[in-house]
Amino acid sequence: MSESIPKEIIGIAYASEWDHIKQFIKALLEMTLNSEEQYSLIVLNAFINNKRYEEYDVQIKSKAQIKLLSSITDFEKISLYQYSEYKRNIINISKDKNVIVLTAQYMGPEIDHTNYFDFAIYLDSFDLPYFSDNKGNVFECHEIMEIIHKFKPQAHKKIKKPKPPKKLETFKSEVGIYEKITTKNAIWNGNETKAFQKWKMRVHKEFRERTGGFPYYKGKITQKYELYLNNLIKKPVFKKTPPNKSKAKKPIVRKPITKKRVDKQKSPAKKLKSLNLEAKIYKKITGKNAIYGGRITKAFENWKLKMHKGFQQKESGKPYYRGALAQKYKKYLNSL
């Protein structure tokens, strides 16, 4: 059950721990990678095998290719993402001065992250978030609040208001392609039109989904994106002219409508894991089965959520711990 729950990890550590953090990323990739669902790796402003790359991208298709992470010694940003019909796993690593920030959103088994980051937050859709440090200590929400209240900050410094971001320059290649395709002006009275701005956003999204690359880098348009734009006008779309309609009305002959037989393909039912203590208690209390037609019933799911909420309010604990029922929760169920 824990493998189907969306999870998120936010970790912060000093840059000196990069080699240690790479071990965590490799372990996470090995747990979520398979032959049918590959990862796309994009690294910006990096040193790989002692060579400098402004942008480096590659597909990780096997567990042997995960070793490529070992050759990355320095970087500005790393993105790893895996899209499929059933999964959307995203790992982003950013480096700012001497601090590394990792965010991982994935669906898979739980992984122990408590010894890798100076400070980390773990979240899933069923349990309350918890916090950890690099010594393996785990803190609940009420404990972290006590730590914050005990901390005495220094005198507040005046915060300088951030300067507004510079407007991204309008590139001639984008303007030219847009005007050739639409026969409309991209610039009006010295400003970009709203139609041109919407078109750019749509093309940026399509470019990212198809190539996995970035349209801009450090305020400049990338070569891959320029090639992508030029390819948009290589295949002109010709509109078919409608045939001339004769004024004389032709008799309408209607053919009998034959209904085509449509074979409905039943989607294969997912294999369900063996029922745990919750299902047994549910059947004992309600006299109803937790499984019907090979699937978990909605009534059973609603009952579980109700039990989780009641347990957390009374015991202030988690019903699950690392994918298994907590001992306190087992006692709570048996007492019903």
PLY file of the C-alpha trace (Angstrom):
ply
format ascii 1.0
element vertex 336
property float x
property float y
property float z
element edge 335
property int vertex1
property int vertex2
end_header
0.00 0.00 0.00
2.85 2.42 0.86
4.24 2.13 -2.70
1.06 3.64 -4.18
1.06 6.68 -1.85
2.60 9.86 -3.36
5.62 10.95 -1.31
7.73 14.09 -1.11
11.12 14.71 0.47
12.71 18.14 0.93
16.34 18.00 2.03
18.90 20.72 2.80
22.62 20.09 3.32
25.99 21.77 2.93
27.68 21.42 -0.47
30.52 19.49 1.17
28.04 16.59 1.58
27.47 16.27 -2.22
29.13 12.84 -2.47
26.97 11.63 0.41
23.78 13.02 -1.18
24.63 11.27 -4.48
24.33 7.93 -2.66
20.78 8.84 -1.65
19.82 9.86 -5.21
21.26 6.63 -6.64
19.28 4.56 -4.13
16.08 6.42 -5.03
16.65 5.87 -8.76
17.33 2.14 -8.29
14.01 1.79 -6.42
11.91 3.56 -9.08
13.70 2.77 -12.38
12.68 -0.09 -14.65
13.21 -1.04 -18.31
9.92 0.52 -19.48
10.09 3.81 -17.56
13.37 5.64 -18.08
14.63 8.84 -16.44
15.65 12.02 -18.27
18.71 13.70 -16.75
19.46 17.40 -17.38
22.46 19.14 -15.77
23.18 22.87 -16.08
26.57 24.60 -15.72
28.30 21.43 -14.55
31.67 19.70 -14.41
31.35 16.08 -15.58
34.48 13.93 -15.89
36.54 17.13 -15.46
34.85 18.75 -18.48
32.63 21.81 -18.25
29.11 21.70 -19.80
26.61 24.54 -19.99
23.85 22.00 -20.58
24.14 18.22 -20.48
21.20 15.88 -21.05
20.97 12.09 -21.33
18.45 9.28 -20.86
19.01 6.82 -18.00
17.54 3.53 -19.20
19.27 0.99 -16.97
20.59 0.75 -13.43
24.15 0.56 -14.79
23.79 4.10 -16.18
22.99 5.45 -12.69
26.76 5.44 -12.08
26.90 8.54 -14.31
25.96 10.62 -11.24
29.34 9.78 -9.70
31.13 11.75 -12.45
29.25 15.01 -11.64
31.59 17.00 -9.36
30.01 20.45 -9.58
26.75 21.87 -10.94
24.18 24.66 -10.76
21.00 22.61 -11.24
20.14 18.94 -11.82
16.73 17.67 -12.96
15.67 14.01 -13.10
12.16 13.18 -14.22
10.29 10.02 -15.17
6.90 10.31 -16.88
4.62 7.41 -17.74
0.95 6.51 -17.72
1.07 5.54 -14.05
4.09 7.40 -12.64
5.40 10.94 -12.46
8.63 11.00 -10.45
10.59 14.26 -10.28
13.92 14.95 -8.53
15.40 18.47 -8.55
18.74 19.41 -7.00
19.88 23.06 -6.80
23.12 24.49 -5.51
23.27 28.01 -4.06
26.71 29.07 -2.74
27.54 26.43 -0.12
24.07 24.86 0.28
22.37 22.06 -1.69
18.57 21.79 -1.77
16.87 18.57 -2.97
13.16 18.10 -3.68
11.89 14.65 -4.64
8.29 13.82 -5.57
7.82 10.13 -6.29
5.63 7.05 -5.97
7.43 4.05 -4.61
8.62 2.37 -1.43
9.79 4.47 1.50
13.53 5.21 1.68
15.48 6.16 4.79
16.75 9.71 4.26
17.42 10.72 7.87
21.24 10.41 7.72
21.84 12.29 4.47
20.63 15.86 5.08
21.29 18.43 7.79
17.56 19.12 7.76
14.79 17.24 5.94
11.00 17.14 5.71
9.04 14.01 4.72
5.41 14.16 3.52
2.84 11.72 2.22
-0.92 11.86 1.67
-1.90 9.74 4.70
0.37 10.75 7.59
1.40 14.03 9.14
4.79 15.37 7.99
7.87 14.74 10.10
11.32 16.30 10.27
14.81 14.84 10.62
18.47 15.82 10.91
21.77 14.26 9.80
22.14 12.35 13.08
19.02 10.27 12.45
16.81 12.17 14.91
13.14 12.37 13.89
10.85 15.17 15.10
7.06 15.33 14.99
5.19 18.55 14.16
4.61 19.55 17.80
8.29 18.94 18.60
9.54 21.13 15.78
7.21 23.90 16.95
8.75 23.73 20.43
12.22 24.01 18.92
11.19 27.08 16.92
9.71 28.78 20.00
12.85 28.10 22.05
15.05 29.63 19.35
15.80 33.31 20.06
16.46 35.17 16.81
18.83 38.11 16.65
17.64 41.67 16.11
15.66 41.94 12.92
17.57 43.40 10.03
16.03 45.65 7.49
15.04 43.57 4.49
15.81 45.16 1.18
12.99 44.91 -1.26
14.01 42.73 -4.21
14.39 44.47 -7.48
11.77 43.59 -10.09
13.03 40.91 -12.49
14.36 42.08 -15.79
12.05 41.58 -18.71
13.18 38.81 -21.01
14.23 40.21 -24.35
12.05 39.51 -27.34
14.08 37.38 -29.74
13.86 38.01 -33.50
13.57 34.30 -34.28
10.42 33.96 -32.14
8.88 37.10 -33.61
9.67 36.03 -37.18
8.28 32.50 -36.81
5.10 33.73 -35.10
4.40 36.33 -37.81
5.04 33.81 -40.62
2.69 31.23 -39.09
-0.13 33.53 -38.01
0.36 36.51 -40.40
-0.20 38.74 -37.33
2.10 41.28 -35.70
3.94 40.07 -32.58
4.76 43.65 -31.46
2.16 46.42 -31.17
2.97 49.93 -29.90
6.35 48.74 -28.68
4.95 45.85 -26.57
4.34 42.15 -27.16
0.73 41.32 -27.93
-1.18 38.98 -25.60
-1.72 36.54 -28.48
2.06 36.41 -29.07
2.74 35.85 -25.36
0.21 32.97 -25.19
1.74 31.45 -28.34
5.22 31.57 -26.78
4.03 29.86 -23.59
2.34 27.10 -25.59
5.41 26.50 -27.78
7.70 26.52 -24.70
5.55 23.81 -23.08
5.53 21.65 -26.24
9.32 22.04 -26.59
9.91 20.96 -22.97
7.60 17.92 -23.29
9.14 16.70 -26.58
12.84 17.41 -26.02
13.24 17.90 -22.27
15.40 20.98 -22.97
15.18 24.63 -21.95
14.10 27.36 -24.42
16.33 29.94 -22.68
19.57 29.81 -20.78
20.97 32.82 -18.89
18.76 35.25 -20.82
19.65 33.84 -24.25
17.73 31.57 -26.59
19.19 28.05 -26.90
20.29 26.54 -30.22
17.95 23.56 -29.80
14.98 25.86 -29.37
15.92 27.90 -32.48
16.05 24.68 -34.52
12.69 23.66 -33.07
11.17 27.02 -34.09
12.55 26.77 -37.63
11.05 23.29 -38.00
7.60 24.72 -37.29
7.50 26.44 -40.71
9.14 23.65 -42.73
5.86 21.77 -42.92
3.25 24.25 -44.19
-0.37 23.40 -43.60
-2.55 23.77 -46.74
-6.22 24.39 -46.23
-8.48 22.45 -48.55
-10.74 24.71 -50.60
-14.37 23.60 -50.42
-15.84 22.36 -53.75
-18.22 24.64 -55.62
-21.79 23.88 -54.68
-24.20 23.57 -57.57
-27.46 25.45 -57.23
-29.58 22.45 -58.31
-30.69 20.37 -55.37
-29.77 16.73 -55.62
-32.01 14.05 -54.20
-30.81 12.82 -50.86
-30.39 9.07 -50.62
-29.86 7.88 -47.11
-28.10 4.61 -46.54
-29.30 2.31 -43.80
-27.31 2.77 -40.63
-25.53 -0.38 -39.52
-24.51 -0.52 -35.93
-20.94 -1.61 -35.50
-20.26 -4.05 -32.80
-17.89 -2.57 -30.29
-15.98 -4.98 -28.15
-15.40 -3.45 -24.79
-11.98 -4.37 -23.55
-12.01 -4.84 -19.88
-8.97 -3.36 -18.22
-7.11 -6.04 -16.31
-7.80 -5.83 -12.60
-4.81 -4.87 -10.54
-3.49 -7.52 -8.23
-4.37 -6.66 -4.65
-2.03 -7.27 -1.79
-2.98 -9.59 1.01
-5.41 -8.04 3.50
-3.95 -6.78 6.76
-5.38 -6.36 10.24
-7.54 -3.42 9.13
-9.56 -5.56 6.73
-10.14 -8.23 9.37
-11.33 -5.69 11.97
-13.56 -4.02 9.36
-15.27 -7.33 8.50
-15.63 -8.20 12.18
-17.34 -4.86 13.00
-19.50 -4.35 9.89
-19.99 -7.91 8.70
-19.04 -6.76 5.20
-16.14 -7.74 2.98
-13.36 -5.22 2.33
-12.88 -6.66 -1.19
-15.64 -6.89 -3.78
-15.11 -7.85 -7.40
-11.35 -7.99 -6.87
-11.09 -4.39 -5.65
-11.14 -2.53 -2.32
-14.62 -1.14 -1.65
-15.22 2.58 -1.16
-16.91 1.85 2.17
-13.71 0.14 3.39
-11.53 3.05 2.20
-13.80 5.57 3.98
-13.72 3.44 7.15
-9.91 3.34 7.08
-9.62 7.12 6.74
-12.06 7.52 9.63
-10.00 5.13 11.81
-6.74 6.94 10.89
-8.23 10.30 11.87
-9.67 8.96 15.13
-6.37 7.29 16.04
-4.31 10.44 15.37
-6.68 12.57 17.45
-6.66 10.18 20.44
-3.07 8.87 20.37
-1.22 11.64 18.40
0.60 8.91 16.51
0.95 7.54 13.01
-1.09 4.51 11.88
1.80 3.42 9.61
5.54 3.49 10.03
7.78 2.63 7.07
4.98 0.87 5.23
3.81 -1.31 8.15
1.10 -0.93 10.79
2.35 0.78 13.95
2.12 -1.24 17.18
-0.03 1.43 18.84
-2.40 1.38 15.88
-2.70 -2.43 16.07
-3.68 -2.16 19.74
-6.13 0.59 18.84
-7.80 -1.62 16.18
-8.00 -4.64 18.47
-9.68 -2.51 21.14
-12.58 -1.57 18.77
0 1
1 2
2 3
3 4
4 5
5 6
6 7
7 8
8 9
9 10
10 11
11 12
12 13
13 14
14 15
15 16
16 17
17 18
18 19
19 20
20 21
21 22
22 23
23 24
24 25
25 26
26 27
27 28
28 29
29 30
30 31
31 32
32 33
33 34
34 35
35 36
36 37
37 38
38 39
39 40
40 41
41 42
42 43
43 44
44 45
45 46
46 47
47 48
48 49
49 50
50 51
51 52
52 53
53 54
54 55
55 56
56 57
57 58
58 59
59 60
60 61
61 62
62 63
63 64
64 65
65 66
66 67
67 68
68 69
69 70
70 71
71 72
72 73
73 74
74 75
75 76
76 77
77 78
78 79
79 80
80 81
81 82
82 83
83 84
84 85
85 86
86 87
87 88
88 89
89 90
90 91
91 92
92 93
93 94
94 95
95 96
96 97
97 98
98 99
99 100
100 101
101 102
102 103
103 104
104 105
105 106
106 107
107 108
108 109
109 110
110 111
111 112
112 113
113 114
114 115
115 116
116 117
117 118
118 119
119 120
120 121
121 122
122 123
123 124
124 125
125 126
126 127
127 128
128 129
129 130
130 131
131 132
132 133
133 134
134 135
135 136
136 137
137 138
138 139
139 140
140 141
141 142
142 143
143 144
144 145
145 146
146 147
147 148
148 149
149 150
150 151
151 152
152 153
153 154
154 155
155 156
156 157
157 158
158 159
159 160
160 161
161 162
162 163
163 164
164 165
165 166
166 167
167 168
168 169
169 170
170 171
171 172
172 173
173 174
174 175
175 176
176 177
177 178
178 179
179 180
180 181
181 182
182 183
183 184
184 185
185 186
186 187
187 188
188 189
189 190
190 191
191 192
192 193
193 194
194 195
195 196
196 197
197 198
198 199
199 200
200 201
201 202
202 203
203 204
204 205
205 206
206 207
207 208
208 209
209 210
210 211
211 212
212 213
213 214
214 215
215 216
216 217
217 218
218 219
219 220
220 221
221 222
222 223
223 224
224 225
225 226
226 227
227 228
228 229
229 230
230 231
231 232
232 233
233 234
234 235
235 236
236 237
237 238
238 239
239 240
240 241
241 242
242 243
243 244
244 245
245 246
246 247
247 248
248 249
249 250
250 251
251 252
252 253
253 254
254 255
255 256
256 257
257 258
258 259
259 260
260 261
261 262
262 263
263 264
264 265
265 266
266 267
267 268
268 269
269 270
270 271
271 272
272 273
273 274
274 275
275 276
276 277
277 278
278 279
279 280
280 281
281 282
282 283
283 284
284 285
285 286
286 287
287 288
288 289
289 290
290 291
291 292
292 293
293 294
294 295
295 296
296 297
297 298
298 299
299 300
300 301
301 302
302 303
303 304
304 305
305 306
306 307
307 308
308 309
309 310
310 311
311 312
312 313
313 314
314 315
315 316
316 317
317 318
318 319
319 320
320 321
321 322
322 323
323 324
324 325
325 326
326 327
327 328
328 329
329 330
330 331
331 332
332 333
333 334
334 335
